[in-house]
Amino acid sequence: MTAEELEFFPAASQGGPDYGERIRAVFEKHLVKQGLNLTKQRLRILDFLIAAKRHLELDEIYLALRKHGIGRATVFRSLKLLEECGLVDHVTTTKGASRFEIKLERPHHDHLICVECGNIQEVRWPQLEKIQEETCRKLGFAPTWHRHEIFGRCRRCAKA
């Protein structure tokens, strides 16, 4: 595989000055359709995810925000709503837990997950995506989504 075939995808690639506002607007629109409100608790959970520089587990979010009166169930339900409206996606860890990330306006990417330290590296494989698209087209298959999660040892853990 050549360097052009594997692109490391930095977490800082999301953004722009109005990124948070665009995310909040999408979430609020989804909530209104569901007959729900954008409460202070939901907004605080969303803002915490927007500010995150890595994938977060539900309990990490809960532990960071419980001092603001946010319960574990509120975090769980809010994450479910955020996934439903396409703002958040999850990656499965080696222990079966989910880690969450904001996905609005971010290009499709896959994950390399370290079985030792739990580090998650985001990557893009343009050549692999092209092969998948060609195969689906040849077979008359209309994919709606896919996810690649590769488990192994990161560079640091493989050296140890």
C-alpha positions in Angstrom: 0.0 0.0 0.0 1.4 3.4 -0.9 1.2 6.5 1.2 -1.5 7.9 -1.1 -3.7 4.9 -0.4 -3.8 5.6 3.4 -4.7 9.0 4.7 -4.5 9.7 8.4 -7.5 11.8 9.3 -6.9 14.4 12.0 -9.7 15.0 14.6 -9.1 18.8 14.1 -10.5 18.6 10.5 -14.0 19.4 11.7 -14.7 23.0 12.1 -15.0 26.5 10.8 -16.2 29.4 12.8 -19.9 28.4 12.8 -19.4 24.7 13.2 -21.0 24.4 16.6 -23.9 26.6 15.6 -24.6 24.4 12.6 -24.6 21.3 14.8 -26.9 22.8 17.4 -29.3 23.9 14.6 -29.5 20.4 13.2 -30.0 18.9 16.7 -32.7 21.4 17.6 -34.6 20.8 14.3 -34.5 17.0 15.0 -35.7 17.5 18.5 -38.6 19.7 17.4 -39.7 17.0 14.9 -39.7 14.6 17.9 -41.7 17.0 20.0 -38.7 17.6 22.3 -36.8 20.7 23.4 -33.1 21.5 23.3 -32.7 21.6 27.1 -29.7 23.0 28.9 -28.6 19.4 29.7 -28.8 18.3 26.1 -27.0 21.4 24.9 -24.2 20.9 27.5 -23.8 17.3 26.4 -23.6 18.4 22.7 -21.1 21.1 23.5 -18.9 18.7 25.4 -18.8 16.4 22.4 -18.1 19.3 20.0 -15.1 20.4 22.2 -13.7 16.8 22.5 -10.4 16.0 20.8 -11.0 12.3 20.9 -13.7 9.6 20.9 -15.6 9.6 24.3 -17.4 6.9 26.2 -20.8 7.5 27.7 -19.4 7.3 31.3 -16.6 9.8 30.5 -19.3 12.3 29.4 -21.5 11.5 32.4 -18.6 11.8 34.9 -17.5 15.1 33.4 -21.0 16.6 33.4 -22.7 15.2 36.5 -21.5 18.2 38.5 -24.0 20.1 36.4 -26.8 17.9 37.5 -26.8 15.7 34.4 -27.6 12.1 35.0 -26.3 9.0 33.2 -29.7 8.3 31.7 -29.9 11.8 30.3 -26.5 11.3 28.6 -27.6 7.9 27.2 -30.8 9.3 25.8 -29.1 12.4 24.4 -26.5 10.3 22.6 -29.3 8.2 21.1 -31.0 11.3 19.8 -27.7 12.6 18.4 -27.1 9.3 16.6 -30.7 9.3 15.3 -30.3 12.7 13.6 -26.9 11.8 12.1 -24.7 14.2 14.2 -22.9 11.5 16.2 -21.5 8.1 15.4 -19.9 5.5 17.6 -16.9 3.2 17.5 -16.9 -0.1 19.3 -14.0 -0.6 21.7 -12.2 -3.9 22.4 -14.3 -4.3 25.5 -17.6 -3.8 23.6 -18.3 -0.3 24.8 -19.1 2.5 22.4 -17.1 5.7 22.0 -18.8 8.6 20.4 -17.7 11.3 17.9 -19.3 14.2 16.1 -19.6 13.4 12.4 -21.4 16.4 10.8 -19.5 17.6 7.8 -16.7 15.1 8.3 -15.7 12.9 5.4 -16.3 9.2 5.8 -13.4 7.5 7.7 -12.5 4.3 9.4 -10.9 3.4 12.7 -7.8 1.6 13.8 -8.4 0.5 17.4 -5.5 -0.5 19.7 -6.3 -3.6 21.8 -3.7 -2.6 24.4 -4.2 1.1 25.2 -7.6 1.7 23.5 -6.2 4.5 21.3 -8.4 5.1 18.2 -6.7 6.4 15.0 -9.0 7.7 12.2 -7.9 6.8 8.7 -9.3 7.1 5.2 -8.6 4.7 2.3 -9.6 6.3 -1.0 -8.5 3.2 -2.9 -10.4 0.8 -0.7 -13.5 3.0 -1.0 -13.2 2.9 -4.8 -13.0 -0.9 -4.8 -16.1 -1.1 -2.5 -18.0 1.3 -4.8 -17.1 -0.7 -7.9 -18.0 -4.0 -6.3 -21.4 -2.8 -5.2 -22.1 -1.3 -8.6 -21.1 -4.6 -10.4 -23.4 -6.6 -8.0 -26.3 -4.1 -8.2 -26.0 -3.5 -4.5 -27.1 -0.2 -3.1 -25.2 0.4 0.1 -26.6 2.8 2.7 -23.6 2.8 5.0 -20.6 0.8 6.1 -18.1 0.9 8.9 -14.5 -0.5 9.2 -13.0 -1.0 12.6 -9.7 -2.7 12.6 -8.4 -4.0 15.9 -4.6 -4.4 16.6 -1.7 -2.7 18.3 -0.8 0.9 17.8 2.8 1.8 17.0 3.6 2.6 20.7 2.1 -0.6 22.0 3.6 -2.8 19.3 7.1 -1.5 20.3 6.5 -2.3 24.0 
